[in-house]
Amino acid sequence: QVQLVESGGGLVQPGGSLRLSCAASGSIFSPNVMGWYRQAPGKQRELVAAITSGGTANYADSVKGRFTISRDNAKNTVYLQMNSLKPEDTAVYYCNAFRVVPITGGYEYNYWGQGTQVTVSS
């Protein structure tokens, strides 16, 4: 029923910038955490960045200082501003959103987007 729709991927040159967005369709309670994962060919899926409903962000070491994650809680939307892009950033980027049940910590929901391709190349 709930769907995460990603947009903003594409082809950029090294050193360029790109902004990804992910919006949750329908009406849901605000996700505790929204974030971005990525997977490059032949590599493990990795967490890129995540942000809590309170605005606390976490980044992979490889993107610290270059990427910025933000969210609009009213719109259940998360953004990823990517600057100083490198060829190593080339991957499919997946949006994630989850909410836990209070006290137990179990998932109330855990949704994934379909992914958007980011290619950094000359």
C-alpha positions in Angstrom: 0.0 0.0 0.0 2.7 2.5 1.0 5.3 3.1 -1.7 8.6 4.9 -1.7 9.3 6.8 -4.9 12.8 7.9 -5.7 13.9 10.5 -8.2 16.9 12.6 -9.1 19.4 9.9 -10.3 21.3 10.3 -13.5 24.6 10.8 -15.2 27.0 13.4 -13.9 30.7 14.2 -14.3 33.3 13.7 -11.6 33.2 16.7 -9.2 29.6 17.4 -10.1 26.5 17.4 -7.9 23.2 15.6 -7.7 20.2 15.6 -5.4 18.1 12.6 -4.8 14.7 12.6 -3.3 12.4 9.9 -1.9 8.8 10.4 -1.0 6.5 8.0 0.7 3.1 7.8 -0.9 -0.1 7.5 1.1 -0.7 8.4 4.7 1.7 6.9 7.2 3.0 7.7 10.6 6.4 9.5 10.4 9.2 7.0 9.9 11.6 6.9 12.8 14.5 6.6 10.3 14.8 7.4 6.6 18.0 6.7 4.7 19.8 5.8 1.6 21.7 2.6 0.7 23.7 1.9 -2.5 25.0 -1.1 -4.3 27.6 -1.0 -7.0 28.2 -4.0 -9.4 30.3 -6.6 -7.6 30.1 -4.9 -4.3 28.1 -5.3 -1.1 25.1 -3.1 -0.4 26.1 -0.3 2.0 24.5 2.3 4.1 25.2 5.8 2.7 23.3 8.0 5.1 20.4 7.9 7.5 18.5 10.4 9.4 16.1 10.1 12.4 12.8 12.0 12.8 14.6 14.3 15.2 17.2 15.2 12.6 20.2 13.2 13.8 22.2 12.0 10.8 24.7 9.3 10.2 27.0 8.9 7.2 29.3 6.3 5.7 33.0 7.3 6.1 33.3 7.4 2.3 30.8 10.2 1.9 31.3 12.3 4.9 31.9 15.9 4.0 30.5 15.4 0.5 26.9 14.2 1.0 24.2 15.8 3.1 20.9 14.0 4.1 17.8 15.9 5.1 14.1 15.2 5.5 10.7 16.9 5.5 8.7 15.1 8.2 5.5 16.7 7.1 5.9 15.3 3.6 7.6 12.0 4.6 10.3 12.8 2.2 14.1 12.3 2.5 16.7 14.0 0.4 20.4 13.3 -0.4 22.5 16.1 -1.6 25.6 14.7 -3.2 28.5 17.0 -4.0 32.1 16.4 -5.3 30.9 13.1 -6.8 33.5 10.5 -7.7 33.3 7.5 -10.0 33.3 5.3 -7.0 29.9 6.7 -6.1 28.4 5.0 -9.1 25.7 2.7 -7.9 22.0 2.1 -7.6 20.7 4.1 -4.7 17.9 2.7 -2.6 15.6 4.7 -0.3 14.6 3.1 3.0 12.1 4.1 5.7 11.2 2.3 8.8 9.3 2.7 12.0 9.5 0.7 15.2 6.9 -0.3 17.7 7.6 1.5 21.0 9.1 -0.6 23.8 9.6 -3.8 21.8 11.7 -2.2 19.1 10.2 -4.4 16.4 9.4 -3.0 13.0 6.0 -1.5 12.5 7.0 -1.2 8.9 10.2 -1.3 6.8 9.8 0.0 3.2 12.3 0.1 0.3 12.2 2.0 -2.9 12.9 0.5 -6.3 16.2 2.3 -6.6 17.6 5.0 -8.8 20.8 4.8 -10.9 23.6 7.3 -10.2 26.5 7.2 -12.7 29.6 9.4 -12.2 31.7 9.4 -15.4 33.4 11.6 -17.9 
